[in-house]
Amino acid sequence: MPIPDFQSIMLPLLDFLRDQKEHSSKEIIEGLSDHFKLSPEERNTRLPSSKSVYLISNRIGWAEAHLKMAGLIESPRRAIYKITQDGTETLNKNLTQLNVAYLKNFKKYEDERKSWSSTTKDEHQEDTKELLNYTPDEMIEIGYNKIREELSTELLQTVKRSTPKFFETLVVDLLIKMGYGGSIKDNGSVVGRSNDEGIDGLIKEDKLGLDVIYIQAKKWEGSIGRPEIQKFVGALQGQRAKKGIFITTSNFSENAYNYVSNIDNKVVLINGEELSNLMIDYNIGVSPKKYFEIKKIDSDYFIEE
């Protein structure tokens, strides 16, 4: 089954604590992961922006936070949880579902929630109901990904409006920013159009120039097929080159990908979507707009000797 949202976790979490004993976060995560029959892959799924935060532990953490706000569980010590009398009474009602809507029946929950809830317009109520299935961390991820997706689309359209010469220079600038050729000025260059023989640019693979990567940069609207890639490979062979990068503002056909996977030359194909995302990652043609610093409690600070 898929990883449950944090509201679906609330009732099983409360039930896990019904023995009125203290349980650590680790015990709760393991117990609920077993309850939901999560696979090893699902248990190890992380938040997209974090290499250290597991998605299931993040969702359990927010479920714990909401139950604690309602007074159904308490945390006598850091990362330790225990059911309260109100929590036991709630369990005894044999509920089939426990969610944010139900928790609003508790005055303590509503009082706590007022400090960080916001007024939502009527026309957005359906969107709000859907968002309630996500933790705040996940909502930040959703917002960030939406902004990035829109930026990527706008950036690609801007690139398509540029001249072929500018596009070739852009590609070389991007590869240098990605670390190819190091920082030496002449490590990347655009080849003149009259003598390119299918090569638009070249770049040294490292600072010492032990190998050279040849570049083809095409502004294109339709799908690029195998014939165009074959021409590029022929140009590489004419230069006795082993490595090449073919970058386009459009896409490549399946035959094109199959072809490069079965030749001796190492050729990398980068389509328009991949190009715009690389430009965002390496700040080519874009600049930072805002920075948000997310902080958490430093538990070590509060440990008394």
Sequence and secondary structure as in RCSB ss.txt:
>XXXX:A:sequence
MPIPDFQSIMLPLLDFLRDQKEHSSKEIIEGLSDHFKLSPEERNTRLPSSKSVYLISNRIGWAEAHLKMAGLIES
PRRAIYKITQDGTETLNKNLTQLNVAYLKNFKKYEDERKSWSSTTKDEHQEDTKELLNYTPDEMIEIGYNKIREE
LSTELLQTVKRSTPKFFETLVVDLLIKMGYGGSIKDNGSVVGRSNDEGIDGLIKEDKLGLDVIYIQAKKWEGSIG
RPEIQKFVGALQGQRAKKGIFITTSNFSENAYNYVSNIDNKVVLINGEELSNLMIDYNIGVSPKKYFEIKKIDSD
YFIEE
>XXXX:A:secstr
     HHHHHHHHHHHTTT   EEHHHHHHHHHHHTT  HHHHT B TT SS BHHHHHHHHHHHHHHHTTSEEE
EETTEEEE HHHHHHHTT  S   HHHHTTSHHHHHHHHTT     GGGHHHHHHHTTS HHHHHHHHHHHHHHH
HHHHHHHHHHTS HHHHHHHHHHHHHHTTTTTT GGGEEE  GGG TT  EEEESSTT SSEEEEEEE  SSEE 
HHHHHHHHHHHHHTT  EEEEEESSEE HHHHHHHTTSSSEEEEE HHHHHHHHHHTTSS             GG
GG   
